[in-house]
Amino acid sequence: PDARVYADGRELFAAEGDRIDSVNISTPDHNHTIIADAAMRAGKHVYLQKPLCKTLRECEYIRTLASKTGVVTQMGAQFNASLSDRQTVEILRSGALGPVEKAYFFSTRKGLSRNRRYLPPAEKAPDSLNWDLWLGVAAERPYAPKVYHPLIWRVWHDFGGGWIGDIGTHLMSAVWRGMELGKLAPTDVWMEKLTDAEDNVKDIVWPTAAHLVWRFPGVPATEGRPFEIEWFDGCSEPDKLSPANFLPPKEIEALYAASPFGKRPHEGKAVKCRDGWILQPHGVKAAYFVRNDGKKVEPPQLPEAPTHYHEFVDACLEGKRCSTDFAWSTYMMDATLMAESAERMPSGTRLAWNAKSRTFDDARANRILEKPYRKGWELPALGDFA
């Protein structure tokens, strides 16, 4: 009851000064970077929700700033601390199923983001909402009901990261850590999409369904062989069923059907190794490991671990790095943002990525490496950095 409440984060920083040690940034995606910038420059430790940033330029910026300021950082991917994620990490690092050949991720549940994209006539924002403050860095636009709140802001380019921005890093983090991909960058990303939207908004919203394929160079976890990560986010529910190319392949369906899970979950992963498979529904208590001959592999016995949130507190107190520290998680975020860049191109586009210059081979995609900031909400240091 004695908590001090602020509507504007800028006022909070000015008023609280040295009385706060860390910041948990859980706003809609578009304002993440400007708040993280203020926090890190003030020497505050930062827990930043996924997706960390809206653009590849922002992602590179916060990675560099975190390194320069030396604050503790944590990407909000809380399932990273779950037993099933940690089991997947351990199996991959041990090589118990042989080198990795391919990883599949899928999110096929229903949700507000499956609805048709439209824009009703503007209305006055409710008294409980400071619309100008909520817009923050994003371009000015009038408020409209039922298309931004609750949560539906995720479908708009200006505010969210679409389906993969919402759940992608949750599903990817255990595989990224287990394969020890670290700072690795894809060589390219391919995309096909389906968007159910009215004509006047179809170019400013994220797809209703998407199918993505990243190609990566070889790493020790693949015995040096190039590999692919494939993503599916079509809907599996009968009333909003997506075409088959936006759903996981039949091989994945069959593997889950033959497992103790009984059927493929709406959300999860399947990692193909030379000698077997990792099956991990999202949020499940324990992952499942099976050899190609059908024999189950016992999951590793792992000690108790603090929650993702408590790990952040411990790291702040002890000056340690968190498990999703920006030093590596921003590179995984890069891969997600490359996919989002592809999703803004025509269906069937393949974008090649030059990791050294941090540019695409497509001028259209390079134009969205960074975004304009609304007057009064600029981040000058980002411009100097670019």
C-alpha positions as CSV (number, residue, x, y, z in Angstrom):
1,P,0.0,0.0,0.0
2,D,2.9,2.4,0.4
3,A,4.3,1.8,-3.1
4,R,4.9,5.0,-5.1
5,V,3.1,4.8,-8.4
6,Y,4.1,6.7,-11.6
7,A,2.4,6.7,-15.0
8,D,5.5,8.0,-16.8
9,G,8.8,6.1,-16.5
10,R,10.7,9.2,-17.1
11,E,9.2,10.8,-14.0
12,L,10.0,7.6,-12.0
13,F,13.7,7.8,-12.9
14,A,13.8,11.5,-12.1
15,A,12.0,11.2,-8.8
16,E,13.5,7.9,-7.5
17,G,17.2,8.4,-8.5
18,D,19.4,6.2,-6.3
19,R,16.5,4.8,-4.4
20,I,16.0,2.1,-7.0
21,D,18.5,-0.6,-8.1
22,S,16.8,-2.4,-10.9
23,V,14.0,-2.1,-13.5
24,N,11.6,-4.7,-14.8
25,I,10.5,-3.4,-18.3
26,S,7.2,-5.1,-19.3
27,T,5.6,-2.5,-21.5
28,P,4.4,-3.2,-25.0
29,D,7.4,-3.9,-27.3
30,H,7.7,-0.5,-29.0
31,N,8.9,1.3,-25.9
32,H,11.4,-1.3,-24.6
33,T,14.6,0.2,-26.0
34,I,14.0,3.8,-24.9
35,I,13.3,2.7,-21.3
36,A,16.2,0.2,-21.2
37,D,18.5,3.0,-22.5
38,A,17.4,5.3,-19.6
39,A,17.8,2.5,-17.0
40,M,21.2,1.3,-18.1
41,R,22.6,4.8,-18.4
42,A,21.4,5.4,-14.9
43,G,23.3,2.3,-13.7
44,K,20.2,0.3,-13.1
45,H,20.1,-3.5,-13.6
46,V,17.6,-4.4,-16.3
47,Y,15.1,-7.3,-16.6
48,L,13.7,-6.7,-20.1
49,Q,10.7,-8.6,-21.5
50,K,10.9,-10.4,-24.8
51,P,11.0,-9.5,-27.5
52,L,13.8,-7.2,-26.4
53,C,13.6,-4.7,-29.2
54,K,11.7,-3.7,-32.3
55,T,14.6,-3.5,-34.8
56,L,18.0,-5.1,-35.4
57,R,19.6,-1.7,-34.9
58,E,18.0,-1.4,-31.5
59,C,19.1,-4.9,-30.6
60,E,22.8,-4.1,-31.4
61,Y,22.5,-0.9,-29.5
62,I,21.3,-2.4,-26.2
63,R,23.8,-5.2,-26.4
64,T,26.6,-2.6,-26.8
65,L,25.2,-0.4,-24.0
66,A,24.8,-3.3,-21.6
67,S,28.5,-4.2,-22.2
68,K,29.6,-0.6,-21.7
69,T,27.6,0.0,-18.5
70,G,28.3,-3.4,-16.9
71,V,24.8,-3.7,-15.4
72,V,23.1,-7.1,-14.9
73,T,20.7,-7.9,-17.7
74,Q,18.1,-10.6,-18.2
75,M,15.8,-11.3,-21.1
76,G,12.3,-12.2,-19.9
77,A,12.1,-15.8,-21.1
78,Q,11.0,-17.3,-17.8
79,F,10.6,-20.9,-19.0
80,N,14.4,-20.9,-19.4
81,A,14.5,-21.8,-15.7
82,S,12.0,-24.7,-16.0
83,L,13.1,-28.3,-15.6
84,S,12.1,-29.3,-19.1
85,D,14.2,-26.4,-20.7
86,R,17.2,-27.3,-18.5
87,Q,16.9,-31.0,-19.5
88,T,16.9,-30.1,-23.2
89,V,20.0,-27.9,-22.7
90,E,21.8,-30.8,-20.8
91,I,20.9,-33.4,-23.4
92,L,22.1,-31.2,-26.3
93,R,25.3,-30.3,-24.5
94,S,26.1,-33.9,-23.6
95,G,25.5,-35.1,-27.2
96,A,23.6,-38.1,-25.9
97,L,21.5,-38.3,-29.1
98,G,24.3,-37.4,-31.4
99,P,24.8,-34.3,-33.4
100,V,21.8,-32.0,-34.1
101,E,20.4,-32.1,-37.7
102,K,17.4,-29.8,-37.5
103,A,15.2,-28.0,-35.0
104,Y,11.4,-27.4,-35.4
105,F,9.4,-24.9,-33.4
106,F,5.7,-24.4,-33.5
107,S,2.9,-22.3,-32.0
108,T,-0.5,-23.3,-33.3
109,R,-2.9,-22.3,-30.6
110,K,-5.7,-19.9,-30.9
111,G,-5.6,-16.3,-29.5
112,L,-6.5,-12.7,-30.2
113,S,-3.7,-12.6,-32.8
114,R,-5.6,-15.0,-35.0
115,N,-8.5,-12.6,-35.5
116,R,-9.0,-10.7,-38.7
117,R,-7.1,-7.4,-38.8
118,Y,-9.2,-4.3,-39.2
119,L,-9.4,-0.7,-38.0
120,P,-12.7,0.7,-36.7
121,P,-13.4,4.5,-36.6
122,A,-11.4,6.5,-34.1
123,E,-12.8,7.2,-30.7
124,K,-11.8,9.1,-27.7
125,A,-9.4,7.0,-25.5
126,P,-11.0,6.0,-22.2
127,D,-10.1,8.2,-19.2
128,S,-8.1,5.3,-17.7
129,L,-5.6,5.5,-20.6
130,N,-3.1,8.2,-21.5
131,W,-3.0,7.4,-25.2
132,D,-0.2,9.8,-26.0
133,L,2.0,8.4,-23.3
134,W,1.1,4.8,-24.3
135,L,2.2,5.6,-27.9
136,G,5.6,6.7,-26.7
137,V,8.1,6.4,-29.5
138,A,5.5,5.2,-32.0
139,A,4.0,7.4,-34.7
140,E,1.0,9.4,-33.7
141,R,-2.4,7.8,-34.5
142,P,-5.9,8.1,-33.1
143,Y,-7.2,5.6,-30.6
144,A,-9.7,3.0,-31.7
145,P,-11.5,0.4,-29.6
146,K,-10.9,-3.3,-29.5
147,V,-7.9,-3.4,-31.9
148,Y,-5.1,-2.3,-29.5
149,H,-6.4,-3.5,-26.1
150,P,-6.2,-6.0,-24.5
151,L,-3.1,-7.5,-26.0
152,I,-4.1,-7.1,-29.6
153,W,-1.5,-4.4,-30.0
154,R,0.8,-7.4,-30.8
155,V,-0.5,-7.6,-34.4
156,W,0.5,-4.1,-35.4
157,H,4.0,-3.5,-36.8
158,D,4.4,-0.3,-34.8
159,F,3.8,-1.9,-31.5
160,G,4.4,-5.7,-31.4
161,G,6.4,-8.4,-33.0
162,G,3.6,-10.7,-34.2
163,W,3.3,-14.3,-33.3
164,I,7.0,-15.1,-33.4
165,G,7.8,-11.9,-31.4
166,D,5.5,-13.1,-28.7
167,I,6.6,-16.7,-28.3
168,G,9.7,-17.3,-30.5
169,T,12.4,-16.6,-27.9
170,H,10.5,-18.7,-25.3
171,L,10.7,-21.8,-27.6
172,M,14.2,-21.1,-29.0
173,S,16.2,-20.4,-25.8
174,A,16.8,-24.0,-24.6
175,V,18.0,-25.1,-28.1
176,W,20.1,-22.0,-28.6
177,R,21.8,-22.5,-25.2
178,G,22.1,-26.3,-25.5
179,M,23.7,-26.1,-29.0
180,E,25.8,-23.3,-27.6
181,L,25.0,-21.0,-30.6
182,G,26.1,-17.9,-28.7
183,K,26.8,-15.1,-31.1
184,L,26.0,-17.2,-34.2
185,A,23.9,-15.5,-37.0
186,P,21.8,-17.2,-39.7
187,T,23.1,-17.0,-43.2
188,D,19.5,-16.3,-44.4
189,V,15.9,-16.6,-43.6
190,W,13.0,-17.7,-45.9
191,M,9.3,-16.9,-45.2
192,E,5.8,-17.6,-46.5
193,K,2.8,-16.1,-44.8
194,L,-1.0,-15.8,-44.7
195,T,-2.7,-12.5,-43.6
196,D,-6.4,-12.2,-42.9
197,A,-6.8,-8.4,-43.0
198,E,-8.8,-5.6,-44.5
199,D,-7.0,-3.9,-47.4
200,N,-6.4,-0.6,-45.5
201,V,-4.3,-2.3,-42.9
202,K,-2.8,-5.4,-44.5
203,D,0.6,-3.7,-45.0
204,I,1.0,-2.6,-41.3
205,V,0.0,-5.7,-39.5
206,W,1.8,-9.0,-38.8
207,P,0.6,-12.3,-40.5
208,T,-2.2,-14.4,-39.2
209,A,0.0,-17.5,-40.0
210,A,3.7,-17.8,-41.0
211,H,6.2,-20.5,-42.0
212,L,9.9,-19.6,-41.6
213,V,13.2,-21.3,-42.2
214,W,16.6,-20.0,-41.0
215,R,19.8,-21.6,-42.4
216,F,22.9,-21.5,-40.2
217,P,26.6,-22.4,-40.7
218,G,28.0,-25.5,-39.0
219,V,28.8,-25.6,-35.3
220,P,30.3,-28.2,-33.0
221,A,26.8,-29.3,-32.0
222,T,26.2,-30.3,-35.6
223,E,29.7,-31.7,-36.1
224,G,30.4,-28.7,-38.4
225,R,27.5,-29.3,-40.7
226,P,25.1,-26.5,-41.7
227,F,21.7,-26.8,-40.2
228,E,18.2,-25.4,-40.3
229,I,15.7,-24.1,-37.8
230,E,12.1,-24.2,-39.0
231,W,9.1,-22.3,-37.5
232,F,5.4,-22.9,-37.9
233,D,2.6,-20.7,-36.5
234,G,-0.5,-21.6,-38.3
235,C,-3.6,-22.4,-36.2
236,S,-4.5,-26.0,-35.5
237,E,-8.1,-25.3,-34.2
238,P,-10.8,-26.5,-36.6
239,D,-12.6,-23.2,-36.7
240,K,-9.5,-21.3,-37.7
241,L,-7.5,-24.1,-39.3
242,S,-4.5,-23.0,-41.3
243,P,-3.3,-24.6,-44.6
244,A,-1.0,-27.6,-44.0
245,N,2.2,-25.6,-45.0
246,F,1.8,-23.5,-41.9
247,L,1.6,-26.5,-39.6
248,P,4.3,-28.9,-38.4
249,P,5.0,-31.8,-40.8
250,K,3.4,-35.2,-40.4
251,E,6.7,-36.7,-39.1
252,I,6.4,-34.4,-36.0
253,E,2.7,-35.2,-35.6
254,A,3.6,-39.0,-35.6
255,L,6.4,-38.6,-33.2
256,Y,4.3,-36.9,-30.6
257,A,1.4,-39.3,-31.2
258,A,3.7,-42.2,-30.3
259,S,5.1,-40.4,-27.3
260,P,3.7,-40.3,-23.7
261,F,2.2,-37.0,-24.7
262,G,-0.3,-38.8,-27.0
263,K,-0.5,-36.0,-29.5
264,R,1.3,-32.9,-30.6
265,P,0.7,-29.9,-28.3
266,H,-0.3,-26.6,-29.7
267,E,3.1,-25.1,-28.8
268,G,6.5,-26.7,-28.4
269,K,9.5,-28.0,-30.2
270,A,11.1,-31.1,-31.8
271,V,14.8,-31.4,-32.3
272,K,16.1,-34.0,-34.7
273,C,19.5,-35.5,-33.8
274,R,21.4,-38.2,-35.6
275,D,20.4,-40.9,-33.1
276,G,17.0,-39.7,-31.9
277,W,14.6,-36.8,-31.0
278,I,13.9,-34.3,-28.3
279,L,10.2,-33.6,-27.8
280,Q,9.3,-30.7,-25.6
281,P,5.8,-29.2,-25.3
282,H,6.0,-25.6,-24.2
283,G,5.6,-25.3,-20.4
284,V,5.6,-29.1,-19.8
285,K,7.2,-30.3,-16.6
286,A,9.7,-32.7,-18.2
287,A,11.0,-33.1,-21.8
288,Y,11.0,-36.4,-23.6
289,F,14.0,-38.0,-25.3
290,V,13.7,-41.0,-27.7
291,R,16.1,-42.9,-29.9
292,N,15.4,-43.7,-33.5
293,D,14.7,-47.3,-32.5
294,G,12.0,-46.2,-30.2
295,K,13.9,-46.6,-26.9
296,K,13.4,-43.9,-24.4
297,V,16.4,-42.0,-23.1
298,E,16.1,-41.2,-19.4
299,P,16.1,-37.5,-18.7
300,P,19.1,-36.1,-16.9
301,Q,18.7,-35.6,-13.1
302,L,19.2,-32.0,-12.4
303,P,19.4,-30.0,-9.1
304,E,16.7,-27.5,-8.1
305,A,17.2,-24.1,-9.7
306,P,15.8,-20.6,-8.8
307,T,13.0,-19.2,-10.9
308,H,14.0,-16.9,-13.7
309,Y,12.9,-13.9,-11.7
310,H,14.8,-14.9,-8.6
311,E,17.9,-15.7,-10.7
312,F,17.8,-12.0,-11.7
313,V,17.6,-10.8,-8.1
314,D,20.5,-13.2,-7.1
315,A,22.6,-11.9,-10.0
316,C,22.0,-8.3,-9.0
317,L,23.0,-9.0,-5.4
318,E,26.1,-11.1,-6.3
319,G,27.2,-9.3,-9.5
320,K,26.8,-12.4,-11.7
321,R,25.6,-12.9,-15.2
322,C,22.0,-14.2,-15.8
323,S,21.3,-17.2,-17.9
324,T,19.7,-15.0,-20.6
325,D,22.2,-12.1,-20.3
326,F,22.1,-9.7,-23.2
327,A,25.6,-10.7,-24.2
328,W,24.2,-13.7,-26.0
329,S,20.4,-13.4,-25.9
330,T,20.5,-10.4,-28.1
331,Y,22.0,-12.6,-30.9
332,M,19.0,-15.0,-30.5
333,M,16.8,-11.9,-30.7
334,D,18.6,-10.9,-33.9
335,A,17.4,-14.1,-35.5
336,T,13.8,-13.4,-34.4
337,L,14.0,-9.9,-35.8
338,M,15.4,-11.2,-39.1
339,A,12.3,-13.3,-39.3
340,E,10.1,-10.3,-38.5
341,S,11.9,-8.4,-41.3
342,A,11.1,-11.3,-43.7
343,E,7.5,-11.3,-42.6
344,R,7.2,-7.7,-43.9
345,M,8.3,-8.8,-47.4
346,P,6.1,-10.6,-50.0
347,S,5.4,-14.2,-49.3
348,G,8.1,-16.5,-50.5
349,T,11.0,-14.0,-49.9
350,R,14.4,-15.2,-48.8
351,L,16.7,-12.7,-47.2
352,A,20.4,-13.2,-47.0
353,W,22.1,-11.7,-43.9
354,N,25.7,-10.3,-43.8
355,A,26.7,-10.6,-40.2
356,K,29.7,-8.4,-40.6
357,S,27.9,-5.4,-42.1
358,R,24.6,-6.3,-40.3
359,T,22.7,-5.8,-43.5
360,F,20.4,-7.8,-45.8
361,D,20.8,-8.4,-49.5
362,D,17.5,-6.6,-50.1
363,A,17.1,-2.8,-50.0
364,R,13.5,-3.1,-48.8
365,A,14.5,-5.1,-45.7
366,N,17.5,-2.8,-45.0
367,R,15.0,0.2,-44.8
368,I,13.5,-1.4,-41.7
369,L,16.7,-2.1,-39.9
370,E,15.8,0.9,-37.8
371,K,12.7,2.9,-37.3
372,P,11.7,6.6,-36.9
373,Y,11.1,7.9,-33.3
374,R,8.3,10.3,-32.7
375,K,9.2,13.9,-32.0
376,G,9.8,14.3,-28.3
377,W,10.6,10.6,-27.9
378,E,13.8,10.5,-29.9
379,L,16.8,8.3,-28.8
380,P,19.7,10.5,-30.1
381,A,22.4,8.0,-29.0
382,L,20.9,5.4,-31.2
383,G,21.4,7.7,-34.2
384,D,25.0,8.3,-33.3
385,F,25.5,4.6,-32.8
386,A,24.1,3.7,-36.3
